[in-house]
Amino acid sequence: MKTVRSVLIVDDNPGDILLCKMALEESGRFPCILEASQAESAAAMFERYEESKAADPDCFPPVVILLDINMPRMDGFEFLERLDVLAREAGWGDESPAVVMLTSSSDPRDRGRAEAFPLVCDFVTKPPTEAFAISIAERFGEAR
């Protein structure tokens, strides 16, 4: 069975965060679940990479980011643009997180736009399920 050391949920809707967390926890494959209710706060974690890593070395950096698209102030695409720049400038390489767009949008233009970012590995429509969580663990996790 594979597990993902750490996952970050970025979503402005507390109900969606709760549903996502429940699916991840029910799978038993995500020992560390981080959450950010604003894309800005998630971006700040990565902008202060070394500080975030020192503060929580078991959980940061996350292996996978589950990212909503439609959020106020900074949307998922703006977050991706910032994360992409940070990853290239810092040379994260293998430490770059895999991004899964977890969204209510079924617009093919959103899917195409998301897939243009190198860090985006999948585009999934909400709500997440335990089967979704297991598939993420099998794809991005390590055998325990």
Residue pairs with C-beta under 8 A, 6 or more apart in sequence:
1 29
1 137
1 143
1 144
2 29
2 137
2 138
2 141
2 142
2 143
2 144
3 29
3 30
3 31
3 137
3 141
3 142
3 144
4 29
4 30
4 63
4 64
4 136
4 137
4 140
4 141
4 142
5 31
5 32
5 58
5 59
5 63
5 141
5 142
6 30
6 31
6 32
6 33
6 34
6 58
6 59
6 60
6 61
6 62
6 63
6 64
7 24
7 30
7 32
7 33
7 34
7 62
7 63
7 64
7 65
7 66
7 136
8 34
8 35
8 36
8 42
8 45
8 62
8 64
8 65
8 66
8 97
9 17
9 20
9 21
9 33
9 34
9 35
9 36
9 65
9 66
9 102
10 35
10 36
10 39
10 42
10 65
10 66
10 67
10 68
10 71
10 76
10 79
11 17
11 20
11 35
11 37
11 66
11 67
11 68
11 71
11 102
12 37
12 38
12 68
12 71
12 72
13 68
14 37
16 68
16 126
16 127
17 35
17 37
19 126
19 127
19 128
20 66
20 102
20 127
20 128
21 33
21 35
23 127
23 128
23 129
23 130
23 132
23 133
24 30
24 33
24 128
24 133
25 33
26 130
26 133
27 130
27 133
27 134
27 137
29 133
29 134
29 137
29 141
30 133
30 137
32 58
32 59
32 62
34 45
34 59
34 60
34 62
36 42
36 45
38 71
38 72
38 73
38 74
39 67
39 71
39 73
39 74
39 75
39 76
39 78
39 79
40 73
40 74
42 65
42 79
43 74
43 79
43 82
43 83
45 52
45 60
46 52
46 61
46 82
46 83
46 86
47 82
47 86
49 61
49 86
49 90
52 60
52 61
53 60
53 61
61 92
61 95
61 97
62 97
63 97
63 98
63 140
63 141
64 97
64 98
64 99
64 100
64 136
64 140
65 83
65 97
65 98
65 99
65 100
66 100
66 102
66 128
66 136
67 76
67 79
67 80
67 99
67 100
67 101
67 102
67 103
68 76
68 101
68 102
68 103
69 75
69 76
69 77
69 101
69 103
69 105
69 110
69 114
70 76
70 103
70 104
70 105
74 82
76 101
76 103
76 114
77 113
77 114
80 99
80 114
80 117
80 119
80 120
81 117
83 97
83 99
83 119
84 117
84 118
84 119
86 92
87 96
87 119
96 119
97 119
98 119
98 121
98 140
99 117
99 119
99 120
99 121
100 120
100 121
100 122
100 123
100 124
100 136
101 110
101 111
101 114
101 120
101 122
101 123
101 124
102 124
102 126
102 128
103 110
103 123
103 124
103 125
103 126
104 125
104 126
105 111
105 125
106 125
110 123
111 123
114 120
114 123
115 123
121 139
121 140
124 132
